[in-house]
Amino acid sequence: MAIEAEEITREDEAPITLRRLGLGDLPLIEGVEQRSYPTPWSRTMFSGEISRPGSRCYGAFARKALAGYLIVARYTDAWHVMNVAVDEPFRRRGVARLMLETMLRETDVDGSRGHTLEVRVSNAGAIRLYESLGFRPAGMRRGYYTDNREDALIMWRGDGPDDLPLTR
């Protein structure tokens, strides 16, 4: 299924287009995941999210190559950004921004309280990107990442939870 999104392209590079991911994309997703994260999701985790009615799974493609993906799931009254990855050759080209802006445009209209995500406290580039899209720090999850026990910064965009401040 094609998604309405602007293509991004640079001279001498393939244009990036978005579409919804399906189970047939699992081998491509796994490749990007394994190259991107020290503790990758399993095939079962991806297939569960792709098949789940409350999830939206976006793939950014340069011709037939998967440049990146974004998985977001609706829980009760908020959207949770579960996983975002961009393959190394496509980083710093606006791929993550394109996926996030498309997802936000599609999910902002459903009456939810907003969007939440966790990000490594050391990932300054991602934090800046999320802040530029309206996400704000709302708390910490101590030792959240299992590979090195790094803390996760919890960020919210929208109303957020009643019990967490939306400022540092």
Secondary structure, DSSP 8 states (H G I E B T S, - for coil): -B-----B--TTS--EEEEE--GGGHHHHHHHHHHH-SS---HHHHHHHHH-TTEEEEEEEETTEEEEEEEEEEETTEEEEEEEEE-GGGTTSSHHHHHHHHHHHHHTTS--SEEEEEEETT-HHHHHHHHHTT-EEEEEETT--TTT---EEEEEEES--TTS-S--
